[in-house]
Amino acid sequence: MDTILITGAEGFFASRFVQYYRDKYNIIALNHKDLDICDQEKTIEKIIDIKPKYLIHSAAISDTGKCESNPELSYDVNVKGTINIAKGCAKAKTKLIYLSSDQIYNGNVEAGPYEEDCVAVPNTVYGRHKLEAENAICGIVDDPVILRLTWLFSLPERNVKINSNIIWNLVKAVLKNEQITLPANEYRGITYVYDLISNFDKILNLPKGVYNTGSESNLNTYEVGKIILENMGLGHRVEELLIKDTERYKENNRYLRICNNKLIEQNIYFTNTEEAVSRCISDFLLYMKV
């Protein structure tokens, strides 16, 4: 049974990954209390001691607002911490799978979809630091796999963390009978977290490289909101529950659209955003005909 070390154990992705694969792999899941990735010596020592076959590095400060207000902390965790992880992997001969972000494309002005070899222009602290970490680890380990993830979504479950995501935000609004505002000038894919997790058997054995990872989409965020409500059986309440924001990103549309053809070449497939939303709602039997 192969050993996988995963950081960020209590996070949205990692907590679900551990439960999904606990009977297939020897998973050692570390949270920030178990390992301070900002401590280079202890991080390298821990990885050498465990000597896992794979290390999935999901620990990060991913709150973009927090990164903007505290760039020093973001740099310490998202860049220096990742470099420490990479150095440990290099010494332990461990394959590193690094979870990066589509946020590195946040400053690109083209409509996309973006391929991995385009010039990424991040315009946020978080995006810049994720890209800097990508570049750094490529000079430290021989065969890193870098996944530029789209926004992950799911619904609450026992003993795993929930994050802020469009489908859960909409459910909360419906339950409170409140309206929610969604931008019509933002175009991005969102990915059902279990579509990502179920692909990880293949992802672990990808050749080294950078991969756009997740669901493609040609929809704007407001349109995605409509699709979510329709799948929940609430299509008749779209105008009542959704406010279409046409002012946000009006001057420069926000495009985070990815192309995942590089993964398709490796026989790794993701449904598009519309299908991913439908699958999630079906999995959770989330039908609210009210």
C-alpha positions in Angstrom: 0.0 0.0 0.0 1.6 3.3 -1.1 2.0 6.0 1.4 0.6 9.5 0.7 1.4 12.4 2.9 -1.1 15.2 2.5 -0.8 18.7 4.0 -3.7 20.9 5.0 -5.4 17.9 6.5 -8.4 19.8 7.8 -9.0 21.7 4.6 -12.0 21.4 2.2 -10.2 19.2 -0.3 -7.8 17.2 2.0 -10.5 16.2 4.5 -12.6 14.6 1.8 -9.6 13.1 0.0 -8.6 11.3 3.2 -12.0 9.8 3.7 -12.3 8.8 0.1 -9.0 6.9 -0.1 -8.4 5.8 3.4 -8.8 2.1 2.5 -6.7 2.2 -0.6 -3.6 4.2 0.5 -1.6 4.6 3.7 -2.5 8.3 4.2 -0.7 10.4 6.6 -2.6 13.7 6.9 -0.9 16.6 8.6 -2.5 19.9 9.7 -0.8 23.1 10.8 -0.5 21.8 14.4 1.3 18.7 13.2 3.6 20.5 10.9 4.5 24.2 10.6 5.6 24.3 6.9 7.2 27.7 7.6 9.8 25.9 9.7 12.2 24.6 7.0 14.3 22.3 9.2 11.3 20.5 10.8 9.5 20.3 7.5 12.4 18.6 5.7 13.0 16.3 8.7 9.3 15.3 8.8 9.2 14.4 5.1 12.5 12.4 5.3 11.2 10.6 8.3 7.9 9.6 6.7 9.5 9.1 3.2 6.1 8.9 1.4 5.8 7.9 -2.2 3.6 10.9 -2.9 3.1 14.2 -1.2 0.0 16.2 -2.0 0.6 19.8 -0.9 -2.8 21.4 -0.3 -2.0 23.6 2.8 -2.3 27.3 1.9 -3.8 30.5 2.9 -6.4 30.7 0.1 -8.5 33.5 1.5 -7.7 36.2 -1.1 -8.8 39.0 1.1 -6.6 37.8 3.9 -3.7 37.5 1.5 -4.3 41.1 0.3 -4.3 42.5 3.9 -1.4 40.4 5.1 1.0 39.8 2.2 3.9 38.9 4.5 1.9 36.0 6.0 0.8 34.9 2.5 4.4 34.8 1.3 5.6 32.9 4.3 2.9 30.1 3.9 2.2 30.1 0.2 5.7 30.6 -1.1 8.3 29.8 1.6 6.2 27.0 3.0 5.8 25.4 -0.4 9.6 25.8 -1.0 10.2 23.9 2.3 7.9 21.2 1.2 9.6 20.9 -2.1 13.1 20.7 -0.5 11.8 17.9 1.7 10.4 16.0 -1.3 13.7 16.4 -3.1 15.7 14.9 -0.2 13.2 12.0 0.4 12.8 11.3 -3.4 9.1 11.9 -3.0 6.8 12.8 -5.9 5.2 16.2 -5.2 1.7 17.1 -6.3 1.1 20.8 -5.7 -2.3 22.3 -5.6 -2.1 25.7 -7.3 -4.9 27.9 -8.6 -6.6 29.3 -11.6 -6.2 32.7 -9.8 -2.8 33.0 -11.5 -4.9 34.0 -14.6 -6.8 36.7 -12.7 -5.1 39.6 -14.4 -5.2 38.2 -18.0 -7.4 40.3 -20.2 -8.0 37.8 -23.0 -11.3 35.8 -22.9 -9.5 32.5 -22.8 -9.8 29.6 -22.3 -6.2 29.7 -21.1 -3.7 26.9 -21.8 -0.9 26.2 -19.5 1.8 27.7 -21.8 0.1 31.2 -21.9 1.7 34.0 -20.0 -0.1 34.2 -16.7 -0.7 37.7 -15.3 -1.8 37.4 -11.7 -3.0 40.7 -10.2 -3.7 39.6 -6.6 -1.3 38.8 -3.8 -2.6 35.2 -3.6 -2.3 34.7 -7.4 1.2 36.1 -7.5 2.3 34.0 -4.6 0.9 30.8 -6.1 2.7 31.4 -9.4 5.9 32.2 -7.6 5.6 29.0 -5.7 5.1 27.1 -8.9 8.2 28.5 -10.4 10.2 27.8 -7.3 9.4 24.2 -6.9 10.2 23.5 -10.5 13.8 24.3 -9.7 13.9 22.1 -6.6 12.2 18.8 -7.4 12.7 16.8 -10.6 9.2 15.7 -11.4 6.6 18.0 -9.8 2.9 17.8 -10.8 1.3 21.2 -10.5 -2.5 21.4 -10.7 -4.0 24.8 -11.4 -7.4 24.2 -9.8 -10.6 26.0 -10.5 -13.0 26.9 -7.6 -14.0 23.7 -5.9 -17.5 23.2 -4.6 -19.7 20.8 -2.7 -22.2 20.7 0.1 -21.7 20.1 3.9 -20.9 16.6 5.2 -20.1 15.2 8.6 -16.5 15.6 9.8 -15.2 17.5 6.8 -14.8 21.2 6.2 -17.1 23.2 4.0 -15.8 26.2 2.1 -17.5 29.3 0.7 -18.7 28.2 -2.8 -21.5 29.3 -5.1 -23.7 26.2 -4.6 -23.6 26.3 -0.8 -24.0 30.1 -0.8 -27.2 29.7 -2.9 -28.6 27.0 -0.7 -28.1 29.2 2.4 -29.8 32.1 0.6 -32.8 29.9 -0.3 -33.1 28.6 3.2 -33.1 32.2 4.6 -35.4 33.4 1.7 -32.8 36.0 0.8 -31.5 37.3 -2.5 -28.0 36.8 -3.7 -26.1 38.9 -6.2 -24.0 37.3 -8.8 -21.8 39.0 -11.5 -22.7 38.7 -15.2 -19.2 39.8 -16.3 -17.3 37.0 -14.6 -16.5 33.8 -16.6 -14.9 30.8 -14.8 -15.3 27.1 -14.3 -16.2 25.6 -11.0 -15.4 22.0 -10.2 -17.2 19.5 -8.1 -14.7 18.4 -5.5 -15.5 14.7 -6.0 -14.8 15.0 -9.8 -11.2 16.0 -8.7 -10.8 13.4 -6.0 -12.1 10.5 -8.1 -9.4 11.4 -10.7 -6.5 11.3 -8.3 -5.5 7.7 -9.0 -4.4 8.9 -12.4 -3.2 12.3 -11.2 -0.7 10.7 -8.9 1.1 9.2 -11.9 1.0 12.1 -14.3 4.3 13.0 -15.9 5.9 16.2 -14.5 4.3 19.4 -15.6 1.7 22.1 -15.1 -1.9 21.1 -15.7 -5.1 23.2 -15.8 -7.4 21.1 -13.6 -11.2 21.1 -13.3 -14.3 21.8 -15.2 -14.4 24.0 -18.2 -17.1 26.6 -18.7 -18.4 29.2 -21.1 -21.0 30.5 -18.6 -20.9 33.6 -16.5 -21.4 33.3 -12.8 -25.0 34.6 -12.9 -25.8 31.9 -15.5 -24.3 29.3 -13.3 -26.5 30.5 -10.4 -29.6 30.0 -12.6 -28.5 26.5 -13.5 -28.0 25.6 -9.9 -31.5 26.8 -9.0 -33.0 25.0 -12.0 -31.4 21.7 -11.0 -32.7 22.2 -7.5 -36.2 22.5 -8.8 -36.3 26.3 -8.2 -36.2 27.6 -11.8 -39.5 29.4 -11.2 -37.8 31.5 -8.4 -34.7 32.7 -10.4 -35.9 36.3 -10.7 -37.0 36.3 -7.1 -33.7 35.0 -5.6 -31.0 36.1 -8.0 -29.8 39.7 -8.6 -27.9 40.1 -11.8 -24.9 42.3 -11.2 -23.9 44.0 -14.5 -21.6 46.6 -12.9 -19.0 44.4 -11.4 -16.1 43.8 -13.8 -18.0 45.9 -16.3 -14.9 47.7 -17.6 -12.8 44.6 -17.8 -14.6 41.3 -17.8 -13.1 38.7 -15.4 -12.0 35.7 -17.3 -10.7 32.6 -15.4 -11.7 30.1 -18.1 -9.3 27.2 -18.4 -8.6 24.6 -21.1 -7.9 21.1 -19.8 -6.9 19.4 -23.0 -3.5 18.6 -21.5 -5.2 16.4 -19.0 -7.4 14.8 -21.6 -4.3 13.7 -23.4 -3.5 11.8 -20.2 -7.0 10.2 -20.2 -8.2 12.4 -17.3 -11.6 13.9 -17.9 -13.8 16.4 -16.1 -17.4 17.2 -16.8 -18.2 20.8 -17.7 -19.5 23.1 -15.0 -23.1 22.6 -15.9 -22.8 18.8 -15.7 -20.8 19.1 -12.5 -23.5 21.1 -10.8 -26.1 18.6 -11.9 -24.1 15.7 -10.5 -23.5 17.3 -7.1 -27.2 18.1 -6.7 -28.1 14.5 -7.7 -25.5 13.0 -5.3 -26.9 15.0 -2.4 -30.5 14.7 -3.5 -30.8 18.4 -3.2 -34.2 19.1 -4.6 -36.2 22.0 -3.0 -39.5 22.4 -4.8 -40.7 25.3 -2.7 
